[in-house]
Amino acid sequence: MHAVPEGGARGGHAHKALRQLIVALAGSFDVTLDDGFAKKRVHLSRPDQGLYICPMIWRELQEFSAGSVCMVLASNRYDENDYIRDYRQFCIDVKTRLS
């Protein structure tokens, strides 16, 4: 991912099964992680550190610096059926999996 406008945002979804590793190859950005109960914000700014995201974690990437390059390594190929794009549905799915 590159050419995200400075201060821009991406993400806003979760995956049912996909696992990802996110790395800031250049510049910096923040990743907000949400498991349906608690949120945590992580700042990425070094190409020698990555953030692993397991399935069923809502993610939002924001506060991109100018010239940022974000690399996302995924455990599988793109599959639209693996995405949860509605936050309310994500919260329902999380609670359903726990019951």
C-alpha positions as CSV (number, residue, x, y, z in Angstrom):
1,M,0.0,0.0,0.0
2,H,1.4,3.4,-1.0
3,A,0.3,6.9,-2.0
4,V,-2.2,7.1,0.9
5,P,-2.6,10.8,1.5
6,E,-0.8,12.2,4.6
7,G,-3.1,11.7,7.6
8,G,-5.2,9.3,5.5
9,A,-6.8,6.0,6.7
10,R,-7.3,2.5,5.3
11,G,-8.7,-0.8,6.6
12,G,-11.9,-0.7,8.5
13,H,-12.5,-4.5,8.3
14,A,-11.8,-7.8,9.9
15,H,-11.0,-11.2,8.4
16,K,-12.7,-14.5,9.4
17,A,-9.6,-16.7,8.8
18,L,-6.9,-14.7,7.1
19,R,-3.7,-13.9,9.1
20,Q,-1.6,-10.8,8.2
21,L,1.8,-9.3,9.0
22,I,1.9,-5.5,8.5
23,V,5.2,-3.7,8.1
24,A,6.0,0.0,7.6
25,L,8.6,-0.2,4.8
26,A,8.9,3.6,4.7
27,G,7.3,6.4,6.8
28,S,4.9,5.6,9.6
29,F,1.3,5.0,10.4
30,D,-0.9,3.7,13.3
31,V,-2.9,0.5,13.4
32,T,-5.9,0.3,15.7
33,L,-6.8,-3.2,16.7
34,D,-10.2,-4.2,18.1
35,D,-11.2,-7.6,19.3
36,G,-14.8,-6.6,19.9
37,F,-14.1,-5.8,23.6
38,A,-11.0,-3.7,23.8
39,K,-9.0,-1.5,21.4
40,K,-5.3,-1.0,21.2
41,R,-3.3,1.4,18.9
42,V,0.1,0.4,17.6
43,H,2.5,2.8,15.9
44,L,4.6,1.3,13.0
45,S,7.6,3.2,11.8
46,R,10.4,0.7,11.3
47,P,10.9,-1.8,8.4
48,D,12.6,-4.3,10.8
49,Q,9.4,-4.7,12.9
50,G,6.1,-6.1,12.0
51,L,2.6,-6.4,13.5
52,Y,0.9,-9.8,13.3
53,I,-2.9,-9.7,13.1
54,C,-4.8,-12.9,13.8
55,P,-8.3,-13.7,12.5
56,M,-11.3,-11.9,13.9
57,I,-9.5,-8.6,14.8
58,W,-11.0,-5.4,13.4
59,R,-8.2,-3.2,12.0
60,E,-7.9,0.4,11.0
61,L,-4.8,2.0,9.6
62,Q,-4.5,5.7,10.0
63,E,-2.2,8.7,10.4
64,F,-0.1,7.8,7.4
65,S,3.0,10.1,7.1
66,A,3.9,11.5,3.7
67,G,5.6,8.9,1.5
68,S,4.6,5.9,3.6
69,V,4.8,2.4,2.2
70,C,2.9,-0.3,4.0
71,M,3.6,-4.0,3.2
72,V,0.9,-6.5,4.1
73,L,1.8,-10.2,4.0
74,A,-1.3,-12.5,4.0
75,S,-1.7,-16.2,4.8
76,N,-4.1,-16.7,1.8
77,R,-5.1,-15.2,-1.5
78,Y,-7.8,-12.5,-1.7
79,D,-11.2,-13.9,-0.9
80,E,-14.1,-11.4,-0.5
81,N,-16.0,-14.0,1.5
82,D,-13.3,-13.8,4.3
83,Y,-14.0,-10.1,4.9
84,I,-16.3,-8.6,7.6
85,R,-16.7,-5.0,6.5
86,D,-19.5,-3.9,8.9
87,Y,-18.4,-3.2,12.4
88,R,-21.8,-4.0,14.0
89,Q,-21.8,-7.4,12.2
90,F,-18.2,-8.0,13.4
91,C,-19.3,-7.4,17.1
92,I,-22.2,-9.8,16.6
93,D,-19.9,-12.5,15.1
94,V,-17.4,-12.1,17.9
95,K,-20.0,-12.6,20.6
96,T,-21.6,-15.5,18.6
97,R,-18.2,-17.3,18.5
98,L,-17.8,-17.0,22.3
99,S,-21.2,-18.5,23.1
